[in-house]
Amino acid sequence: MARVTIRIDDALYERLQVRARKVGVSVAELLRPAIDQAADPRGGYVYTTQDEILSCVLQTLSIVAAFVRRRSPETLEQGMADAKALLDAKGLLGPEQQS
């Protein structure tokens, strides 16, 4: 198994230790999933601490989309096309999602 050594500041390491202790793992075990995601050959999503906010935003947008779908399917279709174009422009779509 390969070994990776990185230098981080002491305050960050202490925060990682606290977080790892809270979930009952070592710092290395805590970091392995993030490193695995960062190395995703498909360029997939890398977990951030903002995931809780993202989850709430996605739930809210799903509710809005359901409401708009009932009122005006054409508006929903146009909004989804606009959103896809914006995501594509930011490089946030995978190759299979690009038009």
MIMARVO-992246 format. One record per atom (N, C-alpha, C, O): residue in one letter; x, y negated, z negated; residue number from 0; atom name. Coordinates in nm, 3 decimals. Layout:
! MIMARVO-992246
ATOM   resn         X         Y         Z   resi   name
ATOM      A         X         Y         Z    NUM     CA
...
***
This chain:
! MIMARVO-992246
ATOM   resn         X         Y         Z   resi   name
ATOM      M     0.085     0.117     0.000      0      N
ATOM      M     0.000     0.000     0.000      0     CA
ATOM      M     0.090    -0.123     0.000      0      C
ATOM      M     0.188    -0.130    -0.074      0      O
ATOM      A     0.056    -0.221     0.083      1      N
ATOM      A     0.134    -0.344     0.091      1     CA
ATOM      A     0.107    -0.432    -0.030      1      C
ATOM      A     0.004    -0.419    -0.097      1      O
ATOM      R     0.199    -0.521    -0.057      2      N
ATOM      R     0.186    -0.614    -0.169      2     CA
ATOM      R     0.195    -0.756    -0.114      2      C
ATOM      R     0.278    -0.784    -0.027      2      O
ATOM      V     0.109    -0.845    -0.164      3      N
ATOM      V     0.111    -0.985    -0.126      3     CA
ATOM      V     0.140    -1.066    -0.252      3      C
ATOM      V     0.078    -1.044    -0.356      3      O
ATOM      T     0.232    -1.159    -0.241      4      N
ATOM      T     0.265    -1.247    -0.353      4     CA
ATOM      T     0.236    -1.390    -0.310      4      C
ATOM      T     0.286    -1.435    -0.206      4      O
ATOM      I     0.156    -1.460    -0.389      5      N
ATOM      I     0.129    -1.601    -0.359      5     CA
ATOM      I     0.152    -1.682    -0.486      5      C
ATOM      I     0.142    -1.630    -0.598      5      O
ATOM      R     0.181    -1.808    -0.468      6      N
ATOM      R     0.198    -1.898    -0.582      6     CA
ATOM      R     0.076    -1.989    -0.590      6      C
ATOM      R     0.036    -2.049    -0.490      6      O
ATOM      I     0.017    -1.997    -0.709      7      N
ATOM      I    -0.095    -2.087    -0.733      7     CA
ATOM      I    -0.067    -2.162    -0.862      7      C
ATOM      I     0.012    -2.118    -0.945      7      O
ATOM      D    -0.132    -2.276    -0.878      8      N
ATOM      D    -0.103    -2.352    -1.001      8     CA
ATOM      D    -0.162    -2.281    -1.122      8      C
ATOM      D    -0.255    -2.201    -1.111      8      O
ATOM      D    -0.106    -2.313    -1.236      9      N
ATOM      D    -0.143    -2.244    -1.361      9     CA
ATOM      D    -0.291    -2.260    -1.396      9      C
ATOM      D    -0.354    -2.165    -1.443      9      O
ATOM      A    -0.346    -2.379    -1.373     10      N
ATOM      A    -0.487    -2.402    -1.406     10     CA
ATOM      A    -0.578    -2.313    -1.323     10      C
ATOM      A    -0.676    -2.259    -1.374     10      O
ATOM      L    -0.547    -2.299    -1.195     11      N
ATOM      L    -0.627    -2.211    -1.109     11     CA
ATOM      L    -0.617    -2.067    -1.156     11      C
ATOM      L    -0.717    -1.996    -1.162     11      O
ATOM      Y    -0.496    -2.022    -1.188     12      N
ATOM      Y    -0.478    -1.885    -1.235     12     CA
ATOM      Y    -0.556    -1.860    -1.363     12      C
ATOM      Y    -0.617    -1.754    -1.380     12      O
ATOM      E    -0.554    -1.957    -1.454     13      N
ATOM      E    -0.630    -1.942    -1.579     13     CA
ATOM      E    -0.780    -1.930    -1.550     13      C
ATOM      E    -0.848    -1.849    -1.614     13      O
ATOM      R    -0.832    -2.010    -1.455     14      N
ATOM      R    -0.975    -1.999    -1.419     14     CA
ATOM      R    -1.006    -1.863    -1.358     14      C
ATOM      R    -1.111    -1.806    -1.385     14      O
ATOM      L    -0.913    -1.812    -1.277     15      N
ATOM      L    -0.933    -1.679    -1.219     15     CA
ATOM      L    -0.933    -1.572    -1.327     15      C
ATOM      L    -1.013    -1.479    -1.322     15      O
ATOM      Q    -0.845    -1.586    -1.424     16      N
ATOM      Q    -0.840    -1.489    -1.534     16     CA
ATOM      Q    -0.971    -1.490    -1.613     16      C
ATOM      Q    -1.024    -1.384    -1.647     16      O
ATOM      V    -1.023    -1.608    -1.641     17      N
ATOM      V    -1.149    -1.619    -1.714     17     CA
ATOM      V    -1.260    -1.552    -1.635     17      C
ATOM      V    -1.339    -1.475    -1.691     17      O
ATOM      R    -1.268    -1.581    -1.507     18      N
ATOM      R    -1.373    -1.523    -1.422     18     CA
ATOM      R    -1.360    -1.372    -1.415     18      C
ATOM      R    -1.459    -1.299    -1.425     18      O
ATOM      A    -1.237    -1.324    -1.398     19      N
ATOM      A    -1.214    -1.179    -1.390     19     CA
ATOM      A    -1.254    -1.110    -1.520     19      C
ATOM      A    -1.317    -1.005    -1.517     19      O
ATOM      R    -1.217    -1.170    -1.633     20      N
ATOM      R    -1.255    -1.111    -1.763     20     CA
ATOM      R    -1.407    -1.103    -1.777     20      C
ATOM      R    -1.459    -1.005    -1.829     20      O
ATOM      K    -1.476    -1.207    -1.732     21      N
ATOM      K    -1.622    -1.209    -1.745     21     CA
ATOM      K    -1.688    -1.094    -1.672     21      C
ATOM      K    -1.791    -1.042    -1.715     21      O
ATOM      V    -1.629    -1.054    -1.559     22      N
ATOM      V    -1.689    -0.943    -1.483     22     CA
ATOM      V    -1.616    -0.810    -1.504     22      C
ATOM      V    -1.651    -0.710    -1.443     22      O
ATOM      G    -1.516    -0.811    -1.592     23      N
ATOM      G    -1.450    -0.686    -1.631     23     CA
ATOM      G    -1.356    -0.628    -1.528     23      C
ATOM      G    -1.346    -0.506    -1.515     23      O
ATOM      V    -1.286    -0.714    -1.453     24      N
ATOM      V    -1.189    -0.667    -1.354     24     CA
ATOM      V    -1.059    -0.745    -1.370     24      C
ATOM      V    -1.053    -0.844    -1.442     24      O
ATOM      S    -0.956    -0.699    -1.302     25      N
ATOM      S    -0.830    -0.773    -1.300     25     CA
ATOM      S    -0.841    -0.887    -1.199     25      C
ATOM      S    -0.933    -0.891    -1.117     25      O
ATOM      V    -0.746    -0.980    -1.206     26      N
ATOM      V    -0.745    -1.090    -1.109     26     CA
ATOM      V    -0.729    -1.034    -0.968     26      C
ATOM      V    -0.794    -1.081    -0.874     26      O
ATOM      A    -0.644    -0.935    -0.952     27      N
ATOM      A    -0.624    -0.873    -0.819     27     CA
ATOM      A    -0.755    -0.814    -0.766     27      C
ATOM      A    -0.789    -0.833    -0.650     27      O
ATOM      E    -0.828    -0.742    -0.853     28      N
ATOM      E    -0.956    -0.684    -0.811     28     CA
ATOM      E    -1.057    -0.792    -0.776     28      C
ATOM      E    -1.138    -0.774    -0.685     28      O
ATOM      L    -1.052    -0.903    -0.847     29      N
ATOM      L    -1.143    -1.014    -0.819     29     CA
ATOM      L    -1.114    -1.074    -0.681     29      C
ATOM      L    -1.207    -1.112    -0.609     29      O
ATOM      L    -0.986    -1.082    -0.645     30      N
ATOM      L    -0.947    -1.148    -0.520     30     CA
ATOM      L    -0.952    -1.058    -0.397     30      C
ATOM      L    -0.966    -1.109    -0.286     30      O
ATOM      R    -0.943    -0.928    -0.414     31      N
ATOM      R    -0.939    -0.839    -0.297     31     CA
ATOM      R    -1.058    -0.856    -0.201     31      C
ATOM      R    -1.035    -0.861    -0.080     31      O
ATOM      P    -1.183    -0.865    -0.249     32      N
ATOM      P    -1.293    -0.884    -0.154     32     CA
ATOM      P    -1.282    -1.014    -0.073     32      C
ATOM      P    -1.316    -1.016     0.045     32      O
ATOM      A    -1.235    -1.121    -0.136     33      N
ATOM      A    -1.219    -1.247    -0.063     33     CA
ATOM      A    -1.111    -1.235     0.043     33      C
ATOM      A    -1.126    -1.288     0.153     33      O
ATOM      I    -1.003    -1.166     0.011     34      N
ATOM      I    -0.895    -1.145     0.109     34     CA
ATOM      I    -0.944    -1.057     0.222     34      C
ATOM      I    -0.913    -1.083     0.339     34      O
ATOM      D    -1.021    -0.954     0.189     35      N
ATOM      D    -1.076    -0.865     0.291     35     CA
ATOM      D    -1.168    -0.943     0.386     35      C
ATOM      D    -1.161    -0.925     0.508     35      O
ATOM      Q    -1.253    -1.028     0.331     36      N
ATOM      Q    -1.342    -1.109     0.415     36     CA
ATOM      Q    -1.263    -1.207     0.502     36      C
ATOM      Q    -1.298    -1.229     0.618     36      O
ATOM      A    -1.157    -1.266     0.447     37      N
ATOM      A    -1.076    -1.361     0.522     37     CA
ATOM      A    -1.007    -1.294     0.640     37      C
ATOM      A    -0.978    -1.359     0.741     37      O
ATOM      A    -0.981    -1.164     0.630     38      N
ATOM      A    -0.914    -1.090     0.735     38     CA
ATOM      A    -1.012    -1.021     0.831     38      C
ATOM      A    -0.969    -0.941     0.915     38      O
ATOM      D    -1.139    -1.050     0.821     39      N
ATOM      D    -1.241    -0.987     0.907     39     CA
ATOM      D    -1.206    -1.010     1.053     39      C
ATOM      D    -1.199    -1.125     1.097     39      O
ATOM      P    -1.183    -0.904     1.130     40      N
ATOM      P    -1.145    -0.921     1.271     40     CA
ATOM      P    -1.254    -0.985     1.356     40      C
ATOM      P    -1.227    -1.035     1.465     40      O
ATOM      R    -1.376    -0.985     1.307     41      N
ATOM      R    -1.485    -1.048     1.381     41     CA
ATOM      R    -1.496    -1.196     1.348     41      C
ATOM      R    -1.584    -1.266     1.400     41      O
ATOM      G    -1.408    -1.245     1.260     42      N
ATOM      G    -1.413    -1.385     1.221     42     CA
ATOM      G    -1.537    -1.415     1.139     42      C
ATOM      G    -1.592    -1.525     1.146     42      O
ATOM      G    -1.579    -1.317     1.062     43      N
ATOM      G    -1.703    -1.330     0.986     43     CA
ATOM      G    -1.694    -1.431     0.874     43      C
ATOM      G    -1.590    -1.492     0.849     43      O
ATOM      Y    -1.804    -1.447     0.809     44      N
ATOM      Y    -1.821    -1.543     0.701     44     CA
ATOM      Y    -1.731    -1.510     0.583     44      C
ATOM      Y    -1.723    -1.394     0.542     44      O
ATOM      V    -1.665    -1.609     0.529     45      N
ATOM      V    -1.583    -1.592     0.410     45     CA
ATOM      V    -1.658    -1.651     0.291     45      C
ATOM      V    -1.702    -1.766     0.296     45      O
ATOM      Y    -1.674    -1.573     0.187     46      N
ATOM      Y    -1.747    -1.615     0.068     46     CA
ATOM      Y    -1.686    -1.741     0.009     46      C
ATOM      Y    -1.564    -1.755     0.002     46      O
ATOM      T    -1.770    -1.832    -0.032     47      N
ATOM      T    -1.726    -1.951    -0.104     47     CA
ATOM      T    -1.811    -1.966    -0.229     47      C
ATOM      T    -1.912    -1.898    -0.245     47      O
ATOM      T    -1.771    -2.055    -0.315     48      N
ATOM      T    -1.848    -2.079    -0.435     48     CA
ATOM      T    -1.978    -2.151    -0.403     48      C
ATOM      T    -2.061    -2.169    -0.492     48      O
ATOM      Q    -1.997    -2.192    -0.279     49      N
ATOM      Q    -2.118    -2.262    -0.239     49     CA
ATOM      Q    -2.228    -2.164    -0.195     49      C
ATOM      Q    -2.334    -2.208    -0.149     49      O
ATOM      D    -2.206    -2.036    -0.209     50      N
ATOM      D    -2.304    -1.938    -0.162     50     CA
ATOM      D    -2.438    -1.950    -0.232     50      C
ATOM      D    -2.542    -1.924    -0.170     50      O
ATOM      E    -2.440    -1.987    -0.358     51      N
ATOM      E    -2.568    -2.002    -0.428     51     CA
ATOM      E    -2.649    -2.114    -0.366     51      C
ATOM      E    -2.771    -2.102    -0.349     51      O
ATOM      I    -2.582    -2.225    -0.332     52      N
ATOM      I    -2.650    -2.337    -0.266     52     CA
ATOM      I    -2.697    -2.294    -0.129     52      C
ATOM      I    -2.810    -2.323    -0.090     52      O
ATOM      L    -2.612    -2.225    -0.055     53      N
ATOM      L    -2.649    -2.177     0.078     53     CA
ATOM      L    -2.772    -2.087     0.071     53      C
ATOM      L    -2.860    -2.096     0.156     53      O
ATOM      S    -2.777    -2.001    -0.029     54      N
ATOM      S    -2.891    -1.913    -0.046     54     CA
ATOM      S    -3.020    -1.991    -0.063     54      C
ATOM      S    -3.122    -1.959    -0.002     54      O
ATOM      C    -3.016    -2.095    -0.147     55      N
ATOM      C    -3.135    -2.178    -0.169     55     CA
ATOM      C    -3.175    -2.251    -0.042     55      C
ATOM      C    -3.294    -2.261    -0.010     55      O
ATOM      V    -3.077    -2.303     0.031     56      N
ATOM      V    -3.106    -2.374     0.156     56     CA
ATOM      V    -3.170    -2.279     0.256     56      C
ATOM      V    -3.268    -2.316     0.321     56      O
ATOM      L    -3.117    -2.158     0.268     57      N
ATOM      L    -3.174    -2.062     0.363     57     CA
ATOM      L    -3.317    -2.025     0.326     57      C
ATOM      L    -3.402    -2.011     0.414     57      O
ATOM      Q    -3.344    -2.008     0.198     58      N
ATOM      Q    -3.481    -1.977     0.155     58     CA
ATOM      Q    -3.576    -2.092     0.189     58      C
ATOM      Q    -3.686    -2.070     0.238     58      O
ATOM      T    -3.531    -2.214     0.162     59      N
ATOM      T    -3.613    -2.332     0.192     59     CA
ATOM      T    -3.640    -2.344     0.341     59      C
ATOM      T    -3.753    -2.369     0.382     59      O
ATOM      L    -3.536    -2.325     0.421     60      N
ATOM      L    -3.554    -2.335     0.566     60     CA
ATOM      L    -3.644    -2.224     0.619     60      C
ATOM      L    -3.717    -2.245     0.716     60      O
ATOM      S    -3.639    -2.108     0.558     61      N
ATOM      S    -3.727    -1.999     0.599     61     CA
ATOM      S    -3.873    -2.035     0.573     61      C
ATOM      S    -3.960    -2.005     0.655     61      O
ATOM      I    -3.899    -2.098     0.460     62      N
ATOM      I    -4.036    -2.140     0.429     62     CA
ATOM      I    -4.082    -2.247     0.528     62      C
ATOM      I    -4.195    -2.242     0.578     62      O
ATOM      V    -3.995    -2.344     0.556     63      N
ATOM      V    -4.030    -2.450     0.652     63     CA
ATOM      V    -4.054    -2.389     0.790     63      C
ATOM      V    -4.150    -2.427     0.858     63      O
ATOM      A    -3.970    -2.296     0.832     64      N
ATOM      A    -3.987    -2.233     0.963     64     CA
ATOM      A    -4.120    -2.157     0.971     64      C
ATOM      A    -4.187    -2.162     1.074     64      O
ATOM      A    -4.157    -2.088     0.865     65      N
ATOM      A    -4.285    -2.016     0.864     65     CA
ATOM      A    -4.402    -2.114     0.876     65      C
ATOM      A    -4.499    -2.087     0.947     65      O
ATOM      F    -4.392    -2.226     0.808     66      N
ATOM      F    -4.496    -2.328     0.816     66     CA
ATOM      F    -4.505    -2.386     0.957     66      C
ATOM      F    -4.614    -2.397     1.013     66      O
ATOM      V    -4.391    -2.422     1.015     67      N
ATOM      V    -4.389    -2.479     1.150     67     CA
ATOM      V    -4.439    -2.378     1.252     67      C
ATOM      V    -4.510    -2.414     1.346     67      O
ATOM      R    -4.403    -2.251     1.236     68      N
ATOM      R    -4.446    -2.146     1.330     68     CA
ATOM      R    -4.599    -2.141     1.338     68      C
ATOM      R    -4.655    -2.126     1.447     68      O
ATOM      R    -4.664    -2.154     1.224     69      N
ATOM      R    -4.812    -2.151     1.222     69     CA
ATOM      R    -4.872    -2.274     1.288     69      C
ATOM      R    -4.972    -2.265     1.358     69      O
ATOM      R    -4.810    -2.388     1.265     70      N
ATOM      R    -4.864    -2.514     1.317     70     CA
ATOM      R    -4.831    -2.536     1.463     70      C
ATOM      R    -4.915    -2.583     1.540     70      O
ATOM      S    -4.707    -2.503     1.503     71      N
ATOM      S    -4.663    -2.531     1.639     71     CA
ATOM      S    -4.548    -2.439     1.679     71      C
ATOM      S    -4.432    -2.472     1.655     71      O
ATOM      P    -4.580    -2.325     1.739     72      N
ATOM      P    -4.473    -2.234     1.780     72     CA
ATOM      P    -4.372    -2.299     1.876     72      C
ATOM      P    -4.254    -2.264     1.875     72      O
ATOM      E    -4.419    -2.394     1.958     73      N
ATOM      E    -4.329    -2.461     2.052     73     CA
ATOM      E    -4.226    -2.546     1.977     73      C
ATOM      E    -4.109    -2.550     2.016     73      O
ATOM      T    -4.270    -2.613     1.871     74      N
ATOM      T    -4.178    -2.694     1.791     74     CA
ATOM      T    -4.074    -2.606     1.724     74      C
ATOM      T    -3.956    -2.642     1.718     74      O
ATOM      L    -4.116    -2.492     1.673     75      N
ATOM      L    -4.023    -2.399     1.611     75     CA
ATOM      L    -3.921    -2.351     1.714     75      C
ATOM      L    -3.801    -2.347     1.685     75      O
ATOM      E    -3.967    -2.315     1.832     76      N
ATOM      E    -3.877    -2.267     1.937     76     CA
ATOM      E    -3.774    -2.373     1.972     76      C
ATOM      E    -3.655    -2.342     1.986     76      O
ATOM      Q    -3.817    -2.498     1.986     77      N
ATOM      Q    -3.724    -2.606     2.019     77     CA
ATOM      Q    -3.626    -2.630     1.904     77      C
ATOM      Q    -3.508    -2.652     1.927     77      O
ATOM      G    -3.676    -2.626     1.781     78      N
ATOM      G    -3.589    -2.646     1.665     78     CA
ATOM      G    -3.483    -2.537     1.654     78      C
ATOM      G    -3.368    -2.565     1.622     78      O
ATOM      M    -3.522    -2.414     1.682     79      N
ATOM      M    -3.426    -2.304     1.677     79     CA
ATOM      M    -3.320    -2.320     1.787     79      C
ATOM      M    -3.202    -2.293     1.764     79      O
ATOM      A    -3.362    -2.363     1.905     80      N
ATOM      A    -3.266    -2.386     2.014     80     CA
ATOM      A    -3.170    -2.499     1.978     80      C
ATOM      A    -3.050    -2.489     2.003     80      O
ATOM      D    -3.223    -2.606     1.918     81      N
ATOM      D    -3.138    -2.717     1.875     81     CA
ATOM      D    -3.038    -2.672     1.768     81      C
ATOM      D    -2.920    -2.706     1.773     81      O
ATOM      A    -3.087    -2.594     1.672     82      N
ATOM      A    -3.000    -2.545     1.565     82     CA
ATOM      A    -2.890    -2.456     1.622     82      C
ATOM      A    -2.774    -2.466     1.580     82      O
ATOM      K    -2.924    -2.370     1.715     83      N
ATOM      K    -2.826    -2.281     1.777     83     CA
ATOM      K    -2.718    -2.363     1.849     83      C
ATOM      K    -2.600    -2.330     1.841     83      O
ATOM      A    -2.760    -2.469     1.918     84      N
ATOM      A    -2.663    -2.554     1.988     84     CA
ATOM      A    -2.569    -2.622     1.890     84      C
ATOM      A    -2.449    -2.632     1.915     84      O
ATOM      L    -2.624    -2.670     1.778     85      N
ATOM      L    -2.540    -2.734     1.676     85     CA
ATOM      L    -2.442    -2.635     1.613     85      C
ATOM      L    -2.325    -2.667     1.595     85      O
ATOM      L    -2.490    -2.516     1.581     86      N
ATOM      L    -2.403    -2.413     1.524     86     CA
ATOM      L    -2.293    -2.374     1.622     86      C
ATOM      L    -2.178    -2.354     1.583     86      O
ATOM      D    -2.329    -2.361     1.750     87      N
ATOM      D    -2.233    -2.326     1.853     87     CA
ATOM      D    -2.127    -2.434     1.866     87      C
ATOM      D    -2.008    -2.404     1.879     87      O
ATOM      A    -2.169    -2.560     1.863     88      N
ATOM      A    -2.075    -2.672     1.875     88     CA
ATOM      A    -1.975    -2.674     1.760     88      C
ATOM      A    -1.862    -2.719     1.777     88      O
ATOM      K    -2.016    -2.626     1.642     89      N
ATOM      K    -1.929    -2.622     1.524     89     CA
ATOM      K    -1.848    -2.494     1.516     89      C
ATOM      K    -1.767    -2.477     1.425     89      O
ATOM      G    -1.868    -2.402     1.612     90      N
ATOM      G    -1.795    -2.275     1.611     90     CA
ATOM      G    -1.845    -2.178     1.506     90      C
ATOM      G    -1.769    -2.093     1.459     90      O
ATOM      L    -1.973    -2.189     1.469     91      N
ATOM      L    -2.028    -2.105     1.364     91     CA
ATOM      L    -2.109    -1.987     1.415     91      C
ATOM      L    -2.174    -1.918     1.336     91      O
ATOM      L    -2.107    -1.963     1.544     92      N
ATOM      L    -2.179    -1.848     1.600     92     CA
ATOM      L    -2.077    -1.743     1.646     92      C
ATOM      L    -1.972    -1.776     1.699     92      O
ATOM      G    -2.111    -1.618     1.624     93      N
ATOM      G    -2.028    -1.511     1.675     93     CA
ATOM      G    -2.045    -1.498     1.825     93      C
ATOM      G    -2.140    -1.551     1.881     93      O
ATOM      P    -1.954    -1.428     1.891     94      N
ATOM      P    -1.962    -1.414     2.038     94     CA
ATOM      P    -2.096    -1.357     2.085     94      C
ATOM      P    -2.147    -1.396     2.190     94      O
ATOM      E    -2.153    -1.265     2.008     95      N
ATOM      E    -2.280    -1.204     2.048     95     CA
ATOM      E    -2.398    -1.300     2.035     95      C
ATOM      E    -2.504    -1.276     2.092     95      O
ATOM      Q    -2.380    -1.409     1.960     96      N
ATOM      Q    -2.488    -1.506     1.939     96     CA
ATOM      Q    -2.479    -1.626     2.034     96      C
ATOM      Q    -2.574    -1.703     2.048     96      O
ATOM      Q    -2.365    -1.640     2.098     97      N
ATOM      Q    -2.346    -1.755     2.187     97     CA
ATOM      Q    -2.421    -1.733     2.317     97      C
ATOM      Q    -2.438    -1.620     2.364     97      O
ATOM      S    -2.467    -1.847     2.376     98      N
ATOM      S    -2.542    -1.835     2.501     98     CA
ATOM      S    -2.451    -1.835     2.621     98      C
ATOM      S    -2.498    -1.825     2.734     98      O
***
